[in-house]
Amino acid sequence: MNELKSKKIIVTGGSLGIGFAVAKACAMQGAEVIIVARNQNDLNSSLKKICSISDKNHLAYSLDVSDLKAVNVFAEWIKDKNLDIDGIVNCAGIYGPIGKTTNVNMEDFTKAININLLGTVYMCSAIAPLLKSKSNKKIVNFSGGGAASPFPNYSAYASSKAAIVRFTENFSIELKDNKFDINSVAPGFVITRLHDQTISTGSSVVGSNFYDNTKKQMKEGGIPPEKAADLTVFLLSDSSNGINGKFISAPWDPWKEDFFQEKLKSDNDFATLRRIDEKFFTNKS
């Protein structure tokens, strides 16, 4: 229960849903956690629960990650408090508008890109230079729906999540000589407040297949958020040193297995986004 002993971890979107599950898992594994989210009431409630897990100096900070100036103020706050940060988990995200791209509000589309993609980029840009660790410095960016396959009628969300995977790999290469391990996670169909938006929008706009699957998954409970939290803890821990620039599925990849971890380290193209061209990359299915 000490995979993250003595580490300080920032978790954006850490007051609700998957982000809260990640924050709790980090605390259970010995980390000091700084949860970041917009809603102060949610932060207060979640911080109280995290503090009940351990008596470490867990903190909460109200922040809109899509506001670059506010992110830079947060970075200054970290420096002012002399916090030695070991890792960042970028989990904040929204669905954005649902429907055909020709029909949705472009301001809402832009907002989703700003929060999901640029919020991740801003946090990486501002906070990565502050990371200090005796071992490898860690960043975990949450991707997911639409990053590996089409997700029609959710184009703002899917485009932002696919972009996160590419940004993560680029950023991992940029910082590879500075002892960083930077990876992205697909959490699977975790039941969160986002799916209420699908139900309220209706099948005629969402599309009957995804609408029906959402209802089915919500009824059956979906993928437990703890699966994504467990993978995130692993990627933040020293056990994952050398795994860098990868896009890993929490529920579907055998990431606990030694052979899979070794392939992640040794194969540059494995668990990444590549174009299947039947020349350099082929569809082996």
Number of C-alpha atoms within 10 A of each C-alpha: 10 13 17 22 15 13 23 24 26 26 24 31 26 30 29 22 17 24 26 26 21 30 32 26 23 31 29 19 20 20 25 27 29 21 30 27 23 17 15 15 12 15 23 16 12 20 23 13 13 25 17 12 14 16 11 15 11 20 17 21 20 18 19 19 29 22 15 18 12 15 20 17 14 20 17 15 13 15 14 9 8 9 13 15 24 26 28 25 30 26 26 27 24 16 24 25 25 24 19 13 15 7 11 17 13 14 11 15 20 14 18 25 25 22 23 31 28 20 24 26 22 21 22 21 15 16 22 20 10 18 19 17 16 8 12 21 22 27 29 27 28 28 31 25 20 19 21 17 10 13 15 17 19 22 23 28 29 26 19 26 26 21 17 26 28 19 19 28 19 14 21 22 16 11 13 15 8 11 16 26 26 31 28 30 23 24 25 19 19 20 20 14 12 14 18 13 15 21 14 9 15 14 14 9 14 21 15 12 9 15 19 15 12 19 16 12 16 17 10 10 12 16 17 16 22 19 19 26 23 17 22 25 24 18 25 28 23 16 12 17 18 19 19 24 29 25 28 25 20 23 18 11 12 13 17 12 9 10 10 13 16 13 14 23 16 12 10 12 13 15 16 19 15 13 11 11 9 9 7 8 11 11 8 6 3
